[in-house]
């Protein structure tokens, strides 16, 4: 069976790469400057600014390292070639919750791109989440049964966008 946790959309991979560049070119240099400034205050053992800057640098370096290692293993999926006859990885679909009649547009994406997806009016869900799993393979007019912690949800697929 395929490991869906390794999939990422093209846009998702680009956003991850942009995040790495932002951390390297913007955030990290600022922290290095803050460290140099804090060092000038003298005694590092009592220097709260220095300690805070060191901690921030550690967080940035950890995130850069994580994103680099993770993105090296991800498989970019070109979702633009997928037919829009069923919900697939990378799909956007308009749904209606049966109990509330609320309409929501979902996009099924890779686990790693959840934090970087900001699309107006679109709720991103992981391919491995209960909603993502429930939506995959469904066609317009079909009902996706989502086994959520709060109980079953029934989402009618209105269209694939």
N, C-alpha and C positions, 0 to 999 in steps of 0.2 A: 504494500500500500504506500501511496505517496505521502511524504511528510509535508503537510500543508503549512506547517509553521515556518518552513524555509522560503515560502513564496512572498514576493513583494511586487507591487505594480511598478511600472516605469516611473510614474510620478512619485511614488513612495521612495524609490531608491534615490531619485534626484533630490528629494527633500532631506533624506538622511545625509547625502553627500554635502548639501548646502549647510546642514547643521554642523557637520565636522569642520567645514571651512570657516563657519562663523566662530566656532569655539577656538580654532587655531589662530585665526587672523584678527579677531575682535576681542573676545573674552579673555583669552590667555594673556595676550600682551598687556591688557589693562591690569590684570592681577599681578603680573610681573612688575609693572610700574608701581603698583600699590605696595608690593613687597619691598622694592628698593626704597620707596618713601618711608615705609614703616621702619626699615633698618636704620635710617638716619636718626630715628628717635632714640637710638642707643640700646640700653639693656633689653635684649630680646626675650629674656625669661619673664619679664613683667609687661611685655608689650602686647596688648590685646589686639591692636590693629595688625601686627605682624602675624599673630596666631590665626586671626580670622582670614587674612589673605592666604596663608599657607593652606588652611582648610579648603578655601575656595579653589585654590590651584589643584589640590588633590581631587576635588570633585570634578573639575573640568578635565583633568588628565584621565580620570577613571571613565568619564563619559566618552571621551575621544577614543580611548582604548577599546571600550565596549562596542561602540558603533563601528569602528574599523574592523574588529574581529568578526562581529556579527555580519556586517555587510559583505565581507569576503565569502561567507557561506550562503548568502541569500541567492535565490534564483529569480531573476527578473522575468516577469510574465508580460508579454505584449498583449494587453487586453483589448486593444483597438480592433483586432482581427476577429474577436469572438462575435458570433451571431447574437442578436438580441431576442432570441426565442425563449430563453430560460435564464434564470439567475445563475451567473457564473462568478468565478473569482474576478474581482474588479468591477462587477456590475453595479449600476445604480438602479434601484427599483422603487416605485411608488407603491406603498401598501396602505391598507386600511385595517385598523384593529377592530375586530368584530364586536368586542364588548363596549368600546367607547366611540366607535366610528371615527376615531382620530386618524388622519392621514399623515404618514411619515415617509420621507424618502431615505432609504438606507443605501449605503455603499459597503460592499463586502471587500475588505482589504486584508493585507498581511498583518500579522501580530506586531511586527516591528514598525509599521507606519502609523499606528493608531495615534501616537503622540504628535505626529507632524501633519495630520490631515485637518485642514480647516477649509471646508467648503460650505458656503452660505446655504442654509436650508437642507443640508445633507447630514444625516447621522451616520458616522462611520462605525462599522462593527467588524470585529475580527472574524476571520474565516473559521476560527476555532471556538467562537463564542456560541452560546445557545441560539441566539438570533441568526448569526451567520450560518450555522449548521442547518437551521430550520429553513432558511431561504434558498440555500444552494439547490439548484436543479429544478426549482419551481417555475412554472410557466404562468403567464398572465391568466387570471381567472381561477388559478389554483389557490388552495389554502395552505399556508405554512403553519404547522403546529410547532410552537416554540416551548420547550420545557424549561421554564424559567424558575428561579428559586421561589418566586411568589406564586407559582402554579403555572398551568398551561396558558399560553397566549395564542390566539388565532389571528394570523395576519393574512388578509386576502391580497394577492399580488394583483395590482391594478394595471401596471405597465412596467416595462423595462426600458429605461431611458438611455 
